[in-house]
Amino acid sequence: MSFPTPEGEVLPPHTDGIPAQPIPDYEREASRPNSRERGWNILATPGTYILLGINITVFCYMIFRGVSPSSPTPYQLLYFGATSPELILHGQWYRLLTATFVHVGLLHIATNMWCLWNLGLLGEPLLGPFGLIAVYVITGVAGNLLGLFTSVFFHEYGSSGAAGGLLNLLYKLLYSGYDSVGAGASGAVFGIAGILIVLLSNKKLPIPAFELNRLRRSVIQFAILNLIIGLGANFTSIVRIDNHAHIGGFLTGLALGVPLVPRMTSGRTRYLARQKLTFAAATFALILFAYFIAKLR
């Protein structure tokens, strides 16, 4: 089996040099320090640091086992859990999750962890530790599932068909090859950005409207900039970016946020119950999508 260059890269969110402010989900959080200051306290944002810790531990273990910190081979990435359409469809579905904790070199993990840290400190007060980790997992898997779908679809049906030029354009933008190797947290990072865009639209949050708009605008700018870079890069030979992971994670994050907004200010018990219901429904939908993909062959 031959493998092209592994994929992945995102830029940190643009904040105009201003530290991100926390978005409280309850009134008692209004007196807490800003998110960057609170972020240095691991106990204040455990979900963010759990995710950072898992990613960094996996990367350090890869280096300890002899993987190059700058240019790991496709075989090494697969050994530690990266995605491969062929392997997934032959039963290794766990790769949809493990790949979200595997990174293609030091620069890749550094940029992804910087984005995850910033967005996590902003999002955890809105979602809680359980919610943040659940969003990371669900949107990361969703992004990898979209990548699997595009790989299987274009492998089975090619780049021509009734849609003509549009299908060829999507083929160029999204198709990485049936033997491609994918890894990285970028799909999950885009998922957190997507859900934040929706949650920050809640005008009932106990924070000034201008601050909500500033934070939401910052997250939107981050998402748009990185999507444009990702789509544009695939027309060059410099780097191959995993656009389906970005798009799939982002759209899933947006979808997860919609049912949560009405319960954000209705009390902790109701909000957590809505989270669990939403995340369970999303998980079931992803299982159905995976089953559909498996039947395409």
C-alpha positions as CSV (number, residue, x, y, z in Angstrom):
1,M,0.0,0.0,0.0
2,S,1.4,3.5,-0.9
3,F,0.7,6.5,1.2
4,P,0.7,10.2,0.3
5,T,2.0,12.9,2.6
6,P,-0.1,13.0,5.9
7,E,-2.5,15.9,6.3
8,G,-3.4,18.5,8.9
9,E,-2.7,22.1,10.0
10,V,-4.7,24.9,11.6
11,L,-3.9,28.4,12.7
12,P,-4.7,29.8,16.1
13,P,-7.8,31.9,16.5
14,H,-7.4,35.7,15.9
15,T,-8.1,37.7,19.1
16,D,-6.7,41.1,18.2
17,G,-4.2,40.7,21.0
18,I,-6.9,40.8,23.6
19,P,-7.1,37.8,26.0
20,A,-10.3,35.8,25.6
21,Q,-12.9,36.5,28.3
22,P,-15.0,33.8,30.0
23,I,-18.6,33.4,29.1
24,P,-20.4,32.4,32.2
25,D,-23.2,29.9,32.0
26,Y,-24.5,31.0,35.4
27,E,-24.6,34.3,37.3
28,R,-22.1,33.2,39.9
29,E,-19.3,33.0,37.3
30,A,-19.5,36.7,36.5
31,S,-17.0,37.5,39.2
32,R,-14.4,35.0,38.0
33,P,-11.1,36.3,36.4
34,N,-10.7,36.3,32.7
35,S,-10.2,33.0,30.9
36,R,-6.5,33.5,30.2
37,E,-5.8,34.1,33.9
38,R,-8.2,31.3,35.0
39,G,-6.6,29.1,32.3
40,W,-3.4,28.7,34.3
41,N,-5.4,27.0,37.0
42,I,-5.8,23.4,35.8
43,L,-8.6,22.8,38.3
44,A,-10.7,25.7,36.9
45,T,-10.7,24.2,33.4
46,P,-10.1,20.4,33.8
47,G,-11.7,19.4,30.5
48,T,-9.3,21.6,28.5
49,Y,-6.3,20.3,30.3
50,I,-7.4,16.6,30.1
51,L,-7.6,17.0,26.3
52,L,-4.3,18.8,26.1
53,G,-2.7,16.2,28.3
54,I,-3.9,13.2,26.3
55,N,-2.7,14.8,23.0
56,I,0.7,15.8,24.4
57,T,1.2,12.4,26.1
58,V,0.5,10.5,22.9
59,F,2.9,12.7,21.0
60,C,5.7,12.3,23.6
61,Y,5.1,8.5,23.6
62,M,5.4,8.5,19.8
63,I,8.8,10.3,20.1
64,F,9.9,8.0,22.9
65,R,9.2,5.0,20.6
66,G,11.4,6.5,17.8
67,V,9.0,8.5,15.7
68,S,10.5,11.5,14.1
69,P,9.2,14.8,15.8
70,S,9.2,16.6,12.4
71,S,8.4,14.1,9.7
72,P,6.8,10.8,10.9
73,T,6.2,8.2,8.2
74,P,2.6,7.2,7.2
75,Y,3.4,3.7,8.6
76,Q,4.3,5.2,12.0
77,L,1.2,7.3,12.1
78,L,-1.0,4.3,11.3
79,Y,0.7,2.3,14.0
80,F,-0.3,4.9,16.6
81,G,-3.9,5.2,15.4
82,A,-4.2,7.5,12.4
83,T,-7.0,7.0,9.9
84,S,-6.9,4.9,6.7
85,P,-10.1,4.3,4.8
86,E,-9.0,0.8,3.8
87,L,-8.2,-0.2,7.4
88,I,-11.3,1.4,8.9
89,L,-13.6,-0.4,6.4
90,H,-11.9,-3.6,7.3
91,G,-13.0,-3.3,10.9
92,Q,-10.7,-0.8,12.6
93,W,-13.4,1.8,13.3
94,Y,-11.6,2.9,16.5
95,R,-9.2,4.9,14.3
96,L,-12.0,7.5,13.8
97,L,-11.4,8.4,17.5
98,T,-7.7,7.6,18.0
99,A,-6.7,9.7,15.0
100,T,-7.9,12.9,16.9
101,F,-5.0,12.4,19.4
102,V,-2.3,11.7,16.8
103,H,-0.3,14.5,15.2
104,V,2.0,14.8,12.2
105,G,5.0,16.5,13.8
106,L,5.8,19.1,16.4
107,L,4.5,22.1,14.4
108,H,1.2,20.3,13.8
109,I,0.6,19.5,17.5
110,A,1.8,22.9,18.6
111,T,-0.7,24.8,16.4
112,N,-3.5,22.5,17.2
113,M,-2.9,22.6,21.0
114,W,-2.6,26.4,21.0
115,C,-6.0,26.6,19.3
116,L,-7.5,24.0,21.6
117,W,-6.2,25.8,24.7
118,N,-7.7,29.1,23.6
119,L,-11.0,27.8,22.5
120,G,-11.2,25.4,25.4
121,L,-10.8,28.2,28.0
122,L,-13.5,30.1,26.2
123,G,-15.8,27.2,25.8
124,E,-15.5,25.2,29.0
125,P,-17.5,27.7,31.1
126,L,-20.3,27.3,28.6
127,L,-20.1,23.6,28.3
128,G,-18.5,22.3,31.4
129,P,-15.7,19.7,31.4
130,F,-18.0,16.8,30.3
131,G,-19.5,18.9,27.6
132,L,-16.2,20.1,26.2
133,I,-14.7,16.6,26.0
134,A,-17.9,15.2,24.5
135,V,-17.9,18.0,21.8
136,Y,-14.2,17.2,21.1
137,V,-14.9,13.5,20.6
138,I,-18.1,13.8,18.7
139,T,-16.9,16.5,16.2
140,G,-13.5,14.9,15.8
141,V,-15.1,11.6,14.9
142,A,-17.6,13.4,12.6
143,G,-14.8,15.1,10.7
144,N,-13.0,11.8,10.2
145,L,-16.3,10.1,9.1
146,L,-16.8,12.8,6.5
147,G,-13.3,12.1,5.3
148,L,-14.0,8.4,5.1
149,F,-17.2,9.1,3.2
150,T,-15.5,11.3,0.5
151,S,-12.7,8.7,0.2
152,V,-15.2,5.8,-0.4
153,F,-17.5,7.8,-2.6
154,F,-14.8,9.1,-5.0
155,H,-13.0,5.8,-4.9
156,E,-16.2,4.0,-6.0
157,Y,-17.7,6.5,-8.3
158,G,-14.7,8.5,-9.5
159,S,-14.6,12.3,-10.2
160,S,-17.1,12.3,-13.0
161,G,-20.8,12.0,-13.1
162,A,-24.1,13.9,-13.4
163,A,-22.9,16.9,-11.3
164,G,-20.1,17.5,-13.8
165,G,-17.8,20.4,-12.9
166,L,-19.2,20.7,-9.4
167,L,-18.3,17.2,-8.6
168,N,-14.8,17.6,-10.1
169,L,-14.3,20.7,-7.9
170,L,-15.3,18.8,-4.8
171,Y,-13.0,16.0,-5.9
172,K,-10.1,18.4,-6.0
173,L,-11.0,20.1,-2.7
174,L,-11.9,17.1,-0.6
175,Y,-10.5,13.9,-2.0
176,S,-7.2,12.8,-0.4
177,G,-7.0,9.4,-1.9
178,Y,-8.3,6.0,-0.8
179,D,-4.9,5.1,0.7
180,S,-4.5,8.5,2.5
181,V,-3.5,8.8,6.1
182,G,-5.1,11.3,8.3
183,A,-4.4,12.5,11.8
184,G,-4.8,15.5,14.1
185,A,-7.2,17.4,16.4
186,S,-8.1,20.0,13.9
187,G,-11.6,18.6,13.2
188,A,-12.4,18.7,16.9
189,V,-10.9,22.2,17.2
190,F,-13.2,23.3,14.4
191,G,-16.1,21.5,16.1
192,I,-15.5,23.5,19.3
193,A,-15.3,26.7,17.2
194,G,-18.6,25.8,15.6
195,I,-20.5,25.2,18.8
196,L,-19.1,28.4,20.3
197,I,-20.4,30.4,17.4
198,V,-23.9,29.2,18.2
199,L,-23.7,29.4,22.0
200,L,-22.3,32.9,21.9
201,S,-25.4,34.0,20.1
202,N,-27.4,33.6,23.3
203,K,-28.3,37.1,24.3
204,K,-29.5,35.9,27.8
205,L,-25.9,35.2,28.9
206,P,-24.9,37.5,31.8
207,I,-22.3,39.4,29.9
208,P,-22.4,42.7,27.9
209,A,-23.7,42.3,24.3
210,F,-20.6,44.0,22.9
211,E,-18.3,41.5,24.5
212,L,-20.4,38.6,23.3
213,N,-20.3,40.0,19.7
214,R,-16.5,40.5,20.0
215,L,-15.9,37.0,21.1
216,R,-18.2,35.5,18.5
217,R,-16.7,37.6,15.8
218,S,-13.2,36.4,16.8
219,V,-14.3,32.7,16.6
220,I,-16.0,33.2,13.2
221,Q,-12.8,34.9,11.8
222,F,-10.7,32.0,13.1
223,A,-13.0,29.4,11.4
224,I,-13.3,31.3,8.1
225,L,-9.5,32.0,7.8
226,N,-8.5,28.4,8.4
227,L,-11.2,27.1,6.1
228,I,-9.9,29.4,3.3
229,I,-6.3,28.4,3.9
230,G,-7.3,24.7,3.9
231,L,-9.2,24.9,0.7
232,G,-6.6,27.0,-1.0
233,A,-3.7,24.8,0.0
234,N,-5.1,21.8,-1.7
235,F,-4.6,23.5,-5.1
236,T,-0.9,23.6,-4.3
237,S,1.8,20.9,-3.8
238,I,3.1,22.5,-0.6
239,V,0.9,20.8,1.9
240,R,-2.2,18.7,1.9
241,I,-4.8,19.8,4.5
242,D,-7.6,17.7,5.8
243,N,-10.6,19.8,4.7
244,H,-13.2,17.2,5.3
245,A,-12.2,16.9,8.9
246,H,-12.4,20.7,9.3
247,I,-15.8,21.0,7.5
248,G,-17.3,17.9,9.2
249,G,-16.2,19.0,12.6
250,F,-17.4,22.5,12.1
251,L,-20.8,21.7,10.8
252,T,-21.3,19.1,13.6
253,G,-20.3,21.7,16.2
254,L,-22.9,24.1,14.8
255,A,-25.6,21.4,14.9
256,L,-24.7,20.5,18.5
257,G,-25.1,24.0,19.6
258,V,-28.6,24.6,18.3
259,P,-30.6,22.5,20.9
260,L,-28.4,23.6,23.7
261,V,-29.0,27.4,23.5
262,P,-32.6,27.3,24.9
263,R,-31.4,25.5,28.0
264,M,-28.3,27.5,28.7
265,T,-29.9,29.8,31.2
266,S,-32.7,27.5,32.5
267,G,-30.7,26.0,35.3
268,R,-27.8,23.6,35.6
269,T,-29.9,20.4,35.9
270,R,-32.0,21.1,32.8
271,Y,-28.9,22.3,30.8
272,L,-26.9,19.1,31.6
273,A,-29.9,16.9,30.8
274,R,-30.2,18.7,27.4
275,Q,-26.5,18.2,26.8
276,K,-26.7,14.4,27.5
277,L,-29.7,14.1,25.2
278,T,-28.0,16.1,22.4
279,F,-24.7,14.2,22.6
280,A,-26.5,10.8,22.7
281,A,-28.5,11.7,19.6
282,A,-25.4,12.9,17.8
283,T,-23.6,9.7,18.6
284,F,-26.5,7.6,17.3
285,A,-26.5,9.7,14.1
286,L,-22.8,9.1,13.6
287,I,-23.3,5.4,14.0
288,L,-26.0,5.4,11.4
289,F,-23.7,7.5,9.1
290,A,-20.9,5.0,9.6
291,Y,-23.2,2.1,8.7
292,F,-24.3,3.9,5.5
293,I,-20.6,4.4,4.5
294,A,-19.8,0.8,5.1
295,K,-22.7,-0.2,2.7
296,L,-21.4,2.0,-0.1
297,R,-18.8,-0.5,-1.0
